[in-house]
Amino acid sequence: MAQDLVDGLLIKARSHLPPPSEPLGKLSKRDRKGVAVIKLKNPPVNSLSLEVLTEFVISLEKLENDKTFRGVIVTSDCPGIFSAGLDLTEMCGKSQAHYAEFWRAVQELWLRLYLSNLVLIAAINGVSPAGGCLISLTCDYRVLADNPKYNIGLNETLLGVVAPSWFKDTLVNTVGHRTAERALQLGLLFPPAEALRVGMVDQVVPEDQVHSTALSVMAQWLAVPDHARQLTKSLMRKPTADRLVKQRDADIQYFLQFVSRDSIQKSLRMYLDKLRQKKG
Ligand SMILES: CCCCC/C=C/C(=O)SCCNC(=O)CCNC(=O)[C@H](O)C(C)(C)COP(=O)(O)OP(=O)(O)OC[C@H]1O[C@@H](n2cnc3c(N)ncnc32)[C@H](O)[C@@H]1OP(=O)(O)O
């Protein structure tokens, strides 16, 4: 039976039983055991508010501590949107204490995801700019739905802000230095075929196969002994994570200083206004 780990909150994590409409492919019941699904659910656009970030960390912690789970599929419950990234309203017109709390939560989620002992597969079923892209980049494998609207990338410069060094590191570690440099400076959001070409995602599949593909990939990763895979993951990722761990407070101070600037507040407000006016 599906088991709710987080009840009725913004993020649902449940032991996985795919709906009957989805083909199981080669997966046996045993293959599916121990796989949880975290569905981001913060309508309308799955923005990463302080509350969502906190719930996400709690869900992950529970799964890490529950030894029946070995893998997690991270996906979205909002049609067409994986995540709109960090909640811009958390970074506008708030107190210094709020900015500090928010940024610590962003750091915490990144560290938890990036160093997770679990196998993390992103089933990207919607657009994923900035923080949304970052979440997928922390996963071990990314499956993106083949829909021309589902752009993915770190578009911070287009908002007039700068992706922090550890966002940059995560991208560099995924796509290489040159591609990351170009993508970051131009704030590129890649459509699926391009995202695949530059290595931002590992697979692009028809929309109705995203979940079943994520499950098949998960089976492959779970076939590797946990201890060997986990140590290898740590070998690859810990040096990057350690750079933030060693200077978390300084990174928060830098964020406070940066986000509090009049010019940055103005850029963020203008961007939010543009989003709001789009409808009118
Ligand atoms: C200071 C240093 C920070 C460095 C790191 C920053 C990281 C980040 O993640 S910044 C966030 C970057 N995100 C984006 O650029 C995405 C912005 N959103 C969009 O492009 C679109 O909303 C969409 C493509 C994700 C969805 O489009 P659509 O379905 O047409 O929905 P709307 O644009 O009408 O949005 C509905 C509603 O949601 C509000 N909203 C959208 N994104 C955000 C967000 N990231 N944070 C907060 N609120 C967001 C949007 O303003 C609309 O609000 P209402 O008009 O009040 O309904």
The ligand as a MOL file (V3000), in Angstrom:
LIG
                    3D

  0  0  0     0  0            999 V3000
M  V30 BEGIN CTAB
M  V30 COUNTS 57 59 0 0 0
M  V30 BEGIN ATOM
M  V30 1 C 19.2740 37.1620 -5.3290 0
M  V30 2 C 20.0660 35.9660 -5.7190 0
M  V30 3 C 19.2220 34.7970 -6.0520 0
M  V30 4 C 19.9280 33.8400 -6.8940 0
M  V30 5 C 19.2360 32.5330 -7.1350 0
M  V30 6 C 17.8910 32.6180 -7.7130 0
M  V30 7 C 17.2380 31.4980 -8.0240 0
M  V30 8 C 15.8600 31.4470 -8.5210 0
M  V30 9 O 15.3100 30.3840 -8.6190 0
M  V30 10 S 15.0450 32.9110 -8.8920 0
M  V30 11 C 13.5060 32.4080 -9.6380 0
M  V30 12 C 13.6760 32.2210 -11.1150 0
M  V30 13 N 12.4530 31.7930 -11.7100 0
M  V30 14 C 11.9880 32.2170 -12.8800 0
M  V30 15 O 12.5900 33.0030 -13.5660 0
M  V30 16 C 10.6510 31.6920 -13.3090 0
M  V30 17 C 9.5900 32.7340 -13.2400 0
M  V30 18 N 8.3150 32.2130 -13.6270 0
M  V30 19 C 7.9670 31.9490 -14.8970 0
M  V30 20 O 8.7120 32.0790 -15.8270 0
M  V30 21 C 6.5560 31.4630 -15.1170 0
M  V30 22 O 5.7990 31.7800 -13.9900 0
M  V30 23 C 6.4580 29.9380 -15.3750 0
M  V30 24 C 7.0360 29.6440 -16.7690 0
M  V30 25 C 7.1580 29.1350 -14.3320 0
M  V30 26 C 4.9540 29.5390 -15.3670 0
M  V30 27 O 4.2450 30.3380 -16.2790 0
M  V30 28 P 2.6460 30.4110 -16.1770 0
M  V30 29 O 2.0800 29.0700 -16.0440 0
M  V30 30 O 2.2100 31.2790 -17.2970 0
M  V30 31 O 2.3570 31.1170 -14.7740 0
M  V30 32 P 2.5020 32.6680 -14.4130 0
M  V30 33 O 3.7540 33.2350 -14.9780 0
M  V30 34 O 1.2330 33.3730 -14.7580 0
M  V30 35 O 2.6950 32.6130 -12.8350 0
M  V30 36 C 1.6030 32.3380 -11.9580 0
M  V30 37 C 1.8310 33.0920 -10.6570 0
M  V30 38 O 3.0270 32.6110 -10.0520 0
M  V30 39 C 3.9070 33.7180 -9.8210 0
M  V30 40 N 5.3070 33.2390 -9.9450 0
M  V30 41 C 5.8790 32.6790 -11.0030 0
M  V30 42 N 7.1520 32.3430 -10.7290 0
M  V30 43 C 7.3830 32.7220 -9.4650 0
M  V30 44 C 8.5150 32.6320 -8.5950 0
M  V30 45 N 9.6920 32.0870 -8.9720 0
M  V30 46 N 8.3870 33.1140 -7.3540 0
M  V30 47 C 7.2280 33.6630 -6.9230 0
M  V30 48 N 6.1100 33.7670 -7.6920 0
M  V30 49 C 6.1930 33.2930 -8.9530 0
M  V30 50 C 3.5330 34.7300 -10.8830 0
M  V30 51 O 3.9680 36.0020 -10.5120 0
M  V30 52 C 2.0300 34.5820 -10.8920 0
M  V30 53 O 1.5540 35.2550 -9.7540 0
M  V30 54 P 0.1230 35.9900 -9.7620 0
M  V30 55 O 0.1400 36.9550 -10.9260 0
M  V30 56 O 0.0600 36.6900 -8.4530 0
M  V30 57 O -0.8830 34.8880 -9.9310 0
M  V30 END ATOM
M  V30 BEGIN BOND
M  V30 1 1 1 2
M  V30 2 1 2 3
M  V30 3 1 3 4
M  V30 4 1 4 5
M  V30 5 1 5 6
M  V30 6 2 6 7
M  V30 7 1 7 8
M  V30 8 2 8 9
M  V30 9 1 8 10
M  V30 10 1 10 11
M  V30 11 1 11 12
M  V30 12 1 12 13
M  V30 13 1 13 14
M  V30 14 2 14 15
M  V30 15 1 14 16
M  V30 16 1 16 17
M  V30 17 1 17 18
M  V30 18 1 18 19
M  V30 19 2 19 20
M  V30 20 1 19 21
M  V30 21 1 21 22
M  V30 22 1 21 23
M  V30 23 1 23 24
M  V30 24 1 23 25
M  V30 25 1 23 26
M  V30 26 1 26 27
M  V30 27 1 27 28
M  V30 28 2 28 29
M  V30 29 1 28 30
M  V30 30 1 28 31
M  V30 31 1 31 32
M  V30 32 2 32 33
M  V30 33 1 32 34
M  V30 34 1 32 35
M  V30 35 1 35 36
M  V30 36 1 36 37
M  V30 37 1 37 38
M  V30 38 1 37 52
M  V30 39 1 38 39
M  V30 40 1 39 40
M  V30 41 1 39 50
M  V30 42 1 40 41
M  V30 43 1 40 49
M  V30 44 2 41 42
M  V30 45 1 42 43
M  V30 46 1 43 44
M  V30 47 2 43 49
M  V30 48 1 44 45
M  V30 49 2 44 46
M  V30 50 1 46 47
M  V30 51 2 47 48
M  V30 52 1 48 49
M  V30 53 1 50 51
M  V30 54 1 50 52
M  V30 55 1 52 53
M  V30 56 1 53 54
M  V30 57 2 54 55
M  V30 58 1 54 56
M  V30 59 1 54 57
M  V30 END BOND
M  V30 END CTAB
M  END
